[in-house]
Amino acid sequence: MTSPSSSSKPSCYSRFWSSALRSKPLAPVSGTALRVNSGEGLVRRLSLFDLILIGIGASIGAGIFVVTGTVAHDTGPGVTISFIIAGASCVLNALCYAELASRFPAVVGGAYLYTYSAFNELTAFLVFTQLMLDYHIGAASIARSLASYVITVLELIPSLKGNIPSWIGHGEEVVGALSINILAPVILALLTLVLCRGVGESSIVNAIMTMTKVLIVLFVIVVGSFKVDVSNWSPFAPHGIKSILTGATVVFFAYVGFDAVANSAEESKRPQRDLPLGIMSSLLVCIALYVAVCLVITGMVPYQNLGEEAPLAKAFTSKGLKYVSVLISFGAVAGLTTTLLVGLYVQSRLYLGLGRDGLLPALFAKVHPTRHTPIHSQIWVGLIASVLAGLLNVHVLSHILSVGSLTGYSVVSACVVTMRWKDKTSSQSSHRWISNRAEGIIYLLAIACCGFAAGVLFRFDASYFFLIVPSFIAIVSVAALCLRQVYIDPPGFSCPGVPIVPSVSIFVNIFLFAQLHYEAWVRFVALSIVSLGIYAFYGQFHANPGSDDHGLLLPNGQSQVTEA
């Protein structure tokens, strides 16, 4: 006879896995409309043009004004290839995002929502935490660079030049990664106040500043092209192909603007049509601008001389174009402000989604009755970014970026495949030892493992012969997904080439994942452990996956409550 004490442990274990493996019931879109009408939700004010500007505003600035100089020190002119590789990977990811954004047009949530519906609660929570730390670090990195540019502009006044202490805006090193910066948290506090006022006001600010930023970038490309010295491009990859791939994992963060568009679902006027168009349009514009600017600035100045926090301004100053560097400094202030504004906006909407589902305290789910903004979530993300920006060095921060985005985007690609399967249940025939769904998930995991194995082999200079093995296994797994699963046609935008395109996206993402710096690996493992603990002691007991805020459009165009 089993004693009560011996049976309690399996009970806790069973409860944990019962909670962790549950998925999100998909509620009718009308439930969201009721919330908005009652004043409990966000307001649909964003047009297609607003969404495109949000995507561009979130991207242009972080890569051109911040990360370019940092990565160029390690890759040389090959930073251009880093941006192309990361951009190509993001195009595949964006196609997957566009399809899911079209299928989930009702509410905020992005990658977290897609994972919760397609897989399970624990995976969704882990994706959220990894992505969120990337966003927090990115906001802190941009805030520090913005503070540096503000000081650069102020020092144009002769009486201030050289008289502003470094700890105010440029940052003063203390020890190791610790670096004091006072202005960055102040900027974050001001932008948080703007976002708390409402999405209408912040979208107007974003539109004005984004258009200004794009015009300045185009001006830089045209003027800088006349100052290019092609000898600066030789050698193009002074530190080899490996440094270019590692650089691609760092600049990958520069393209997360399409994430912002996907997380604007609940505030878009026509989300099912506009979200896919906004995602793809903003990403393609960003790729073109990034590549052009990288070629220009690495051609103007030897890569060793590019500044880490203001590469564009210093490149033009070195060529005697002081007026251009002044214009760039003003444009950088406007551009980085927009990037930071959109980044903080996205983070608050993700916290809002977690709060609604109970995985975070209900405080994060509260929306202001008149401003229609998640004020508590907004203040929280501003506070976290302020602490990071005020105390940590931007160069160290850039080396632990991308790990969350790469894993999160891989899961989103897998969501596209699983949600296309005709038989989404876990039932199996009597003659099968495993369900179709479980078999398909095994193939997806095999593709991810092969991408990681190929990346590790490449990183440690293994023979190209050994790279063929994981690549061949991945191809076989993709073929199995094509032949052994039946796929449905989704409503709205459809990602082409399913399951091939999502599978290639997973392979490339995880291949890049294997190139990350060791600091990023430590961060990934540590955050995963902490997240698992948070879920085990809080999330599993408070989660409410039945909350009626996630709308899915089925193939017949109707909304329906289902169990994933």
Secondary structure, DSSP 8 states (H G I E B T S, - for coil): ---HHHHHHHHHHHHHHHHHT-----B-HHHHHHHHHTTSS----B-HHHHHHHHHHHHTTHIIIIIHHHHHHHHGGGHHHHHHHHHHHHHHHHHHHHHHHHH--SSS-HHHHHHHHHS-HHHHHHHHHHHHHHHHHHHHHHHHHHHHHHHHHHTTSTTTTTTS-TTTTT-EEEETTEEE-SHHHHHHHHHHHHHHH-HHHHHHHHHHHHHHHHHHHHHHHHHHHTT--GGGGSSSSTT-HHHHHHHHHHHGGGGTHHHHHHTTGGGBSSHHHHHHHHHHHHHHHHHHHHHHHHHHHHHHS-GGG--SS-HHHHHHHHTT-HHHHHHHHHHHHHHHHHHHHHHHHHHHHHHHHHHHHTSS-GGGG---TTT-S-HHHHHHHHHHHHHHHHHB-HHHHHTT-SHHHHHHHHHHHHHHHHHHBS--S----TT-SS-HHHHHHHHHHHHHHHHHHHHHHHHTT--HHHHHHHHHHHHHHHHHHHHH--B---SS---TTTTHHHHHHHHHHHHHHTT--HHHHHHHHHHHHHHHHHIIIIIHHH--TT-S--B-B-TTS-B-----
